[in-house]
Amino acid sequence: MALTTTYLDLVNDVLVRLREAQVTSVSQNGYSSLIGALVNDAKRETEDAWNWDVLRSTVSFTTQQGTFNYNLDGARNKFRIISAHNDTEDVFLRYQTSSYFIQSLLLTDTPTQGAPLYYNPNGVDPDRDGQIDLYPIPDGDYVIRFDLVIPEEELTTDTDTTAIQKNIITSLAWAKAIEERGEDGGISVSSQYAVAKQALGDAIAIEAARRPDEETVWYPS
């Protein structure tokens, strides 16, 4: 069983459901290009709906004395933070607000240096990867690890692949395609959106069941 699905396969899967001829390239004609755009819309909405296992990754870096801003290389700018750790000190890093960092780093003559305990996302670098501020300002080398959810890039070529479950993307893209051209005697828009919603909900429930006491339970801070 394939672990990923190509852009072309996704588009053809939707075209079959629309009773349209399959294509050999997503850009083969205007309608296949439209379905390609709807596939990307559906993929993006699916990625945003949950912290999918297949999108999870770890980005690590080593601090330098006196430097508080670091790049999360490869994280791009839509990453979501699951947890952050100072591996050298074996402690979790805690989120702190931008105002706390401004007060601690900029509005003081002698910012504290030491082992980092707090983090705050702060912009992106020229490659559009996220950047992180740390506090206290590192006073040496510390290995910092961020566990992230990193959405995939948009599908552009026929052979581009996605690790997101095929049925979730095609179900939602199919609903969008029906909505775009109007109902024509086949399945209704509302029925297909219900199918897509059920597919998404089932997939989330399966993954959530693997973490019953962590990411699906919130506690007051």
N, C-alpha and C positions, 0 to 999 in steps of 0.2 A: 504494500500500500504506500503510495507516494506521501511524503511528509509535507510537500509543498505543492502549490498549484500555479500554473503559468497564467499570465494575463490572457493569452489567447484562449486557453481552456475555459476560463471564467466567462469570457465574452461568448464563446460558442455555446456554453451551457445555458446562458440566458437566452440566446437566439433560438435554440431548440424549443425552449418553453414558450417562446413567443410565436412558434410555428414559422420561423424564418430560416432561410438557408444558412448553413455554417459558412465561415470564411477561413481563408488561409492566412489572413493578417488582420489585426484589429483595425487598421487604417484602410482596409480594402474598399470601403464605400462609406457614404455619409452616415448610414444607419448603424453600421458596426462601430464607427467612431463614437457615435452617441452612446451606444451601449457600453463602450469602453469608459466613457466619462461617468456613466451611472455606476459602473462597477467600482471605480475609484471612490466615488461618493459613498457607496455602501461600505467599502473597506475602511474608509476613514471613520465613518460613524461607528462601525463595529469596534475598531481599535480604541475609540474614545469611551466606549461603554463599560470597559472593565480592564483590570490589570492582568491581561492574558499571560499565561505561563510562557508562551512562545515569544513574547515580546520582552521578557525580563532579561536583564543583563547587568553585569557589574563593571563599573569603571573605577580604576584605582590610580592614584598618583602619590608621589612622595613630595612632601613639603620642603621648602628651603627657609632658612632662618631669615626673618624679617619680611617675608612675602605672605600676604593674606588672601590674594585673589588667584584662583586656579581654574583651568579649563577642564571641562568634562569631555574629553576627546571622544568623538563618535556618538555623543548623546543627542546631537542636533538640538532644536529649540522647542520640541514638544514633549520632552521627557517628563516623566513623573517620578518623584522620589518615593521609594518604599521605606528605605532606612539608610542611615549613614553611620560609619564606624571609624574610630581611630584605632586601627589594628595594632599599632605599636603600643598603645596604652591599654588596649582591650576595653574600650569604653564606647558606648553609643554617643554619637553627636546629636545634639538637640537643635531643633529649629529655633531661630530667634528672629525678631522682626527687623525690618530695614531701619526703623528709628533707633532701635537698640544698637545696631552696627554703626550708624552715623554718630551716635553719641559716644560709643566706645572707641571708634577708630579716628574720627575726624574732629570731634568737638572736645578733644582732650590733648594736652601737650605731651603726655607720656602714655601712649597706649600699652596695655599689658601684653607681655610676651610670655609664652609658656606652651603647654600641650593644648592643642585645639579641643574645645568642648562644644562649640556652637557653629552653626552654618546658616547662610542666607543666600538664596539664588540672586545673582546680580548681573543681568544682561547676557549677551552672547559675544563670541569672538568673531573675527573676520570669516571663519568657516561656518558660522551659524551654529556652533556648538555652545551649549550652556556654560556659564561661568558661576563659580561659587566663591563666596567670601567665608573665611574662617576666623574664629576668635576664641581665645586669645591668639594674637599673631604668633605663628610658630617660632619657637626659639631654636629649632634644629630640624632634623629629618624625622618625619612621622609618615607612616603609610596610612593613607586615608582611602576608605572604600565606600562608594555609593552604590547601593542596589537600586536599579532604575527599571522603569518600563519605558522602552524606546520605540515609538511607532515606526513602522517601516516607511521607506520612501514611496512616493506615488509610483504606480505602475506605468511605464512608458513604452517599453518595447515588448514585442510578442512573447519573448522568452523570460521576461521579468517574472519573479515568483513571489508568492505570499505564503506565510506559514499559518495565517488565519484560516479557520475551518471553511472549506469551500461552500458548504450548504448555507452557512449564515450569510456570506456575501451574495451568493446567487439568489437566495430567497428575497433579500432586501432589494437588490438590483432589479429583479423581475418585477417587484411591486412598483418601483420607480418607473420602469419602462411602461407598464400598463397605465400608470397615471399620466405619463407623458403623451401617449398616443390615444388614450381614451379606451374604454372597454369596448370589445368587439365580439361579444358572445362567449368569450372564454371566462376564466376566473375573474372575479371582481377585484377592484383595487382594495377595498376594505378587507376582503377575505385573504388576499395575499399579504397585506401588511400584518394581519393577525398571524399568519403562518410564519412570517419573518420574525415577528416579535416573540413567538413561541420558541423558534429555533435559537434566537439570541438568549432568551431567558433560561432555556434548558442548558445551554453551554455554560452560562455563568453559574448556574446552580451546581453543575458538576464540579467546576473548579473551586467554587466557594466551599463546597463540602470537604475539600482537602485541607481547608484552613478554618475550621469552625470556631477557633478561639483567638484568631488573630485579626485579619484584615476586614472581617465582616462584623466585628464587634467594636463599638466605640465606647470610650469611657471619658467622663469629664476630666479635664486637665486641672 
